Amino acid sequence: MTIEAVDTQPKPNLLNDPKFRAIVAQIVVVVLFVSLLAYIGNNAAENMEKIGIKAGFDFLGLQAGFMPTSPNFNITGFDVNTDTHMDVFWLGLVNTLLIAVIGIISATIVGFIFGVLRLSSNPLVNFVAAAYIEGTRNIPLLLQILVWYFGVLLALPVVKNSLNMGDLVFLNNRYLVAPAPVFEDGFGFVVAGFVIGIIATFFMARWARIRQEKTGEQFPVFFTALGLIFGLPILVLLATGVPLTWDIPALKGFNFVGGVQITSQLTALFLALTFYTGAFIAENVRSGIQAVSHGQTEASSALGLRPNRTMSLIVIPQAMRVIVPPVTSQYLNLAKNSSLAIAIGYPDIVNVFMGISLNQTGKAIEIIGMTMGVYLTISLIISMFMNWYNKRVALVER
């Protein structure tokens, strides 16, 4: 005969379980937030009904009846005779994404360059970098946009007297015009070669890192990547008979015909966002590099590594875990600061959709809500990508 043990210990109270309390607290917060949104939405709908305003998004299908951008800078091919307010939304979205993407890339490059130069032992280089960083960071961004546009670009010659650079590139106070590529049949193979080069570079860099961890031998990843990403497409281009021609701009009357035209508004916004955000990123880079123990540099010198290899292999990889979080904030700021483009007439989503379309349709809540959703989505995508990258470069403790 066996006697089974009976558990006489009292069951723990769920209220004392921190995980349970955390879940309940999150549920309560979500319910309250959703209830608040529902209350605000219902209140807004009732107020609009009282004053005779019908809510809805039917206006997106109505013809816009205005040209939201310059004919020289019409990326989406907007047609004033047929396109709707939804097309205005897409045009503004594309222009917003354009300045955000190129601004983030260029600001990152400028920030890393001046962040490293800020630590130079050369007094002149150090002074120039410090003057740029401190001078740019402490001047409001809106003022810098206005200076670049009104003080620099609008001071250039008129179209007829454009600055001529080799009869290929022309610069005036309205735009920069350059030859535009014309893709012919067979150019798709070049694009495929470029994509294959990027994929091959990814696997090559991964193999080189594993190989270095096992053997300590270095592989010329940078130059190999250049060969794969740029050399392979060039070889494919030559092998396919160069299916690429150029549309050379030419002055006809009072304007240039042909080529690609980059407006002064885009140029001014690009320069202001690049140098303003780059100054903050430079300080993030400087602080990240200084956070790495000097003993790491001394140890690499004792092993015979050159200063440039020490920086690329030892210092920068360790500094990235300090650099990435604040740089993420700067990327988010750049994407949101692009809305200041309305000051100089750049056709971003705030200017053409939340500005002109709102004035024409009167759909303030719908248009403002869609615009807020765009910036929220852009910010979340940037945050998700940077958080993923931050986990990859974070220090893994054993």
Buried (B, 14 or more C-beta within 10 A) or exposed (E): EEEEEEEEEEEEEEEEEEEEEEEEEEEEEEEEEEEEEEEEEEEBEEEBEEEEBEEEEEBBEEEBEBBBBBEBBBEBEBEEEEBBBBBBBBBBBBBBBBBBEBBBEBBBEBBBBBBBBBBEEEEEBBEBBBEBBEEBBEBEBEEBBBBBBBEBBEEBEEBEEBEEEEEEBBBBBBBBBBBBEEEEEBBEBBEEBBEBBEEBBEEBBEEBEEEBEEEEEEBEBEEBBEBBBEBBBBEBBEEBEEBBEEBBBEBEEEBBEBBBBBBBBBBBBBBBBBBBBBBBBBBBBBBBBBEBEEEEBEEBEEEEBEEEEBBBBBBBEBBBBBBBBBBBBBBBBBBEBBBBBBBBBBBBBBBBBBBBBBEBBEBBBBBBEBBEEBBEEBBEEBBEEBEEBBEEBEEEEE
